[in-house]
């Protein structure tokens, strides 16, 4: 495959991280077009990248000579962009969340499958060396049967009514903090648990960002079909206390835990072993993985299948919080028959 030509959909802040990846892997993949509804943003990004500017991503998908698109749009536009790109035969890299409703997920699954294109979810934290090593060790059975997975992603966010934009409104964000930053610890939990979620519930809070439509913090409990129980904590309201884990896994033989950089494995009857890793730019690794998958035909770490599992888990958690019950997580095979 010759150099992969990509069209960027959206020119907002997250695009800076993606551009670092395209520059690192410039021999394999390049941005040749960019679309943003703000003409000045589209022109500025196009000049930065030596690309062609568009003010409408639909027009870019139809007209530009592209192999793939990279979706960095507001949440409520993801499903429409995925469908348009897939129907045009373009491969897809999509920022979180994949989409916002089970109906949209059903359409995404159907259209991507029919088009035969590759869709990769931009789940950048999977490229942390601590995460990839933990996943490898778990698949090797180092902990035996896994009992519990815990994940977290919290920070003090300086959003205010003037700078929060579309994220402050549930109609465009799809929810609150859980659907946004909380998406990271959700896909990380799914990755480490090694099963499909079957039931979930949540406690949602607005501790500090009270101008939002929805929560600024969430705690979620999940049960997976392999018996693993998951717990995640996520917030924009506060910085977590020192020593807080990014993820941990407990099993019959011991446990492992990580702050996101180092990884410590503690087995009963053995001395703990700590793996030290250099810092990596996970967005750069993500773009490299996308390029490798398109060139080789390999399956990305997370496709629309995992993206739909993550979405359905989060929607079930929202329903559990609303109804004050434990809500079933409707799987991919059931999506066409239900709504949340």
Secondary structure, 3 states (H helix, E strand, C coil): CCCEEEEEECCCCHHHHHHHHHHHCCCCEEEEEEECCCHHHHHHHHHHHCCEEECCHHHHHHHCCCCEEEECCCHHHHHHHHHHHHHCCCEEEECCCCCCCHHHHHHHHHHHHHHCCCEEECCHHHHCHHHHHHHHHHHCCCCCCEEEEEEEEECCCCCCCCCCHHHHCHHHHCCCHHHCCHHHHHHHHHHHHCCCEEEEEEEEECCCCCCCCCCCEEEEEEEECCCCEEEEEEECCCCCCCCCCCEEEEECCEEEEECCCCEEEEECCCCCEEECCCCCCHHHHHHHHHHHHHHHCCCCCCCHHHHHHHHHHHHHHHHHHHHCCCEECCCHHHHHHCCC
